[in-house]
C-alpha cells in the first residue's frame, strides 16, 4: 500500500449520512472535489455539517491524512439529484441505506449522467453486487467499495468484484483506495462478502450469549478484547454499526445462507424498541 497514488479528481457520493459523509471527508482530505447527493435542503445541510465538523476535528487532532489548507465549501458541493452530478466525475460511490431496488435505481441514473469511463461503486455491506450490476448498461465499470465506520479513521476498504467487473475498474479502485491512505482487500461477490459475513457471525453469537444469560455485554466484549486482541468487542461494535443495520444484514444472510444467520430474538426486540445503539443513545450500552 502507498498513499502516493493520486485520488480521483471529482467524486460523487450518493447519500450524505454517517457513511457517505465519512467517504466524502476522506476524499476531500486526499485532494478530490466531492459532489454529495442528498434529497432535500435539510438533509443536504446535515451532510455538509457532518463533513465540515469531521474535517475540523481531524485537523484539530492532527489526524488528517492529506491536505489541510482548504475551505470546505470550495471543495464540497451538495446537490439534490444524481442527474446533477458533473459529467466529468471519475468515481461515483453510492452510500444509501441497504435497499437493493433503490441502490440499483440510483446507480443506473448516475450512469446516464457521467462519462463512459467513470467508475460506479456501491458501499453496500452485504447486498449482491452482481444483482446491482444487472441494473447497469456498463457492468464492467462497477464494483463494491465497502468502507468501514468510522470511515476517516478506518484503514480498510473491501473491494467486491461482480463477474463482469473489468481489470481497469479494479485497478482504479485499488489506486484510489491507496490514495486515501487505506488498505484494500479484494473478494468475489458472495452473501456478506468476507468482512460482514464473519463479523456478523461473531456479533450474532455474542447477542445469543447475552440472551441466554451466559455473561453481560461488557464481560463478553472484554473477553474478546483481551483474549483475542480485538480493538472493540462484538457488542460495542454492534452499537456503533447500529442494531438496525445488523438486523437488516442478518435477515439478508439468513435468507441466502440459512439458519446459522437467523437474527436472535433479543436483537429484534431491541430494534423494535428503538434501541439502535450509539445513534439513539441506547443499545447494549448506554451512550452519551
N, C-alpha and C positions, 0 to 999 in steps of 0.2 A: 504493500500500500504506500502511496505517496500523495501528499497534499499539494504537489507542484502542478498537478493536472489543472487545465483550465475549466472553469464552470461553464454551463450554457449561458449565452448572453441574455436570453429572455426566457423566463419560466412562467408558465401559467399554473396556478394552484386552484383547483375547483373545490371549494369548501374552506371556510376560514375558521373552523372550530379549533379545539386544542391541537389536534394533529396537523391540520392544514396550516395554522399559524406557525407552528413549530417548523414545518417544512419550509414555509416562506422565509422565516427568520434565518434558517440555515443557509439558504441560497443567497439571500441578501448579504449575509456576512461573508460568503465566499466570493461575492463580486457580481452576482446576477441582478438584472432588473426583474421584478416579480409583479405579475398581474394576478390578483386574487379575485375569484368569482364568488360572490355572495348574493343572496336572493333579494335583499331589501336594505333600506338605509340603516335600520337598527343593527342588523347582523353584520353589515359592512363596517359600521363604526366599531362594533365589538371586535371584529377581526383586526382592524388597524390598531386598536388599543392593545390587543394581545401581542402583536408583532412589535410595536413600539416599546411596550414595557419589557418584553423579553430581551430586546437588543440593549435597552438601557441597563437592565440588571446585569446582563452578561458583561457589558463594558465596565460597570462599577466593580464587578467581582474579578475582572481581569481574565475572564474565561472565554472571551470572544475569540474564536479561531478564524482569523481573517481580518478584513478591513475594519477600522473604527472611525475613519474620517468621512462619515456620510450623514446625510439628512434623510430620514426615513421617507417622508412624502416625495422626495425626488426619485426614490428607487422602488417604491411600492405603490401600485395603483389598485383600487378596488372597483370592480365593475359588477353589474347585476345579471349578466348573462354570458354564457360561453361564446355566444355569437360576437361578443365584443373583444375576444382575445385577438392580439395582433397576428397578422398572417405570418410574420417572420419569427413567431415563437419557436424555440428549439425543443422544448420539453413541456408537456402538459402532465401534471400529476393530479389525478382525481382522488379526493380525500373526503368524500361524503360518507354518511353512515352506511352500514352493511345491508344494502338493498340492491340485489343484482340488476333488477329492471331499471332502477334509477341510474346506477352506475353506467350500464350499457347505453342508456339514452344520452347521458351527458358526454360520454366518450365519443359516441357517434356524432353528436352535434359539434364537438370540438374538432373532430377530424374534418368536417366540412368547411371549417374556417381557416385552419392553419395550412402551411405549405406541405407538400408531399413528403419531405424529409423529416418532418417533426416527429419526435418520439412521443408516443402516448403511453402513460403508465397509470396503474391503479395502486393505491395504498392499501387495498384490501388485506385483512389479516387472515382470511380463511376461504373466501369465495373462490370459485374456479376461474382462473384467468383464461382458461380455454373457452369457457362459456362467454365471458366478457368479450373475448376477441372475436366471437362469432357476430357481434354487432357491428364490426368494422369492415370497411372496404379494403384496408391495407393491414391485415393482421400481423404481417411481418414486422411492422413498426411498433408493436405493442408488447408490453411485458408487465409483470407485477414489480413494483418497488415498495416493499413493505418496510416502512420506517417504524421506529420504536419510541415509546413515550417515556420520558420527555425527549422529543426529537433533538433539540440543540445539544444535549449532553450525551445522548446515546451514541455509541460508536458503531452500531450495526445497521446495515441495510440488507434485507433479504431480497435477492433478485429472483423472480419466479418466471420460468420460461414456459410459454404455451408452445404447442407443437410447431406453430408457424413462425415463432419469433426468429428473426434472422440474425446472423452473426454481427452485422453492423449495429443493430439495435442494442444487443448485449454489450458490445464493446463501448458504445457511447454511455450506457448506464453505468458500467464499471468505472469509466473515466470520470464521470460526474460524481459518482459516489466518493471516489478518492479526492476530488476537488473540494468536497465538504469536510475532508479530514476523517472520513468514516471507512469502515471495512465492509466489503461485500462478501456474502455467501450466495452461491448460485445453486438453485434447486429446481427440479422439474415440478410442474403443476401436479398437485395431489391434494386431497382434502386436508386443510390446515397447514399445508406446506411442511416445513420441518419445525420451525420455532413455535407456532401456535399449537400445533398438534402435541408436541412434547410438553410445552408449558401448561397447556390446558389439562393434560392428563395428571400432572402433579397438582395443579390447583384444585381440580375436582376431587381428588383423593383427600387432600387436606380438608376440604369442606365436609366430606363424608366423615372424617375423623372427628371434627367438631360436632357434627350432627349426632354421632354415636357416643359422644362423651369421652372419647379417648384422651383428649387434652384440650386446653383452651387455645385460642389462636396464637397468643404470644408464645406459649410453650412450643407449639409446632413450628412457628417461624424461627424461634431461637435455635431449635434443633437443626434446622436446615442451614441457618447462617453459620453456626459454629461447627456443626458436624460435617457439612458438605461445602462450606465456604461460599454459599450463595450470598450475594450482596444484599438481598432482600428476601424475606420469607414468602412463600406462595400466597398466604392470606393477605398480607400487607400489599403485595403486588396486585392481587385481585382488587383491592380497594383503589389502588392507583389507576389500574386499567379501567375499572368500572364494572360493577357486578352485572349491569345490564348488557354490557359488551361481552363479558364472559358467558352469560347465558345465551346470547344470540349465537356465539361461536359453538357452544356446546350443543345447541339444538341442531345446527348445521352438520356438525360432525356425527351426532347421534343418528341423523337421517342418512348420512353417507357411509359411516364406518361401523355403526352398530351400537349395541348396548353398553359397551365399555365407556362411551361418552355420554350416557344418559345424565341429564342435569340432576343433581341432588335436590331433594325436597327443600332443604334449608336455603339453597340458592334461589329457588323460585319464590319462596316466601319473602325473603329479604327484598328481592326486586319488586314484588307486589306491594310491599310496604313503603317503597321509595327509598330504601336503604341501599344506595348505589355506590357507596364508597366515598372517596375524598371529595368528589364534586357535590355531594349532598350533605357532607359533614358526618355521615354515619354509614358504616359498612360492617366489617368485622372489627373495626376500630372506630373510635370517635376522633374526628379531625377538627382542628380549629380553622 
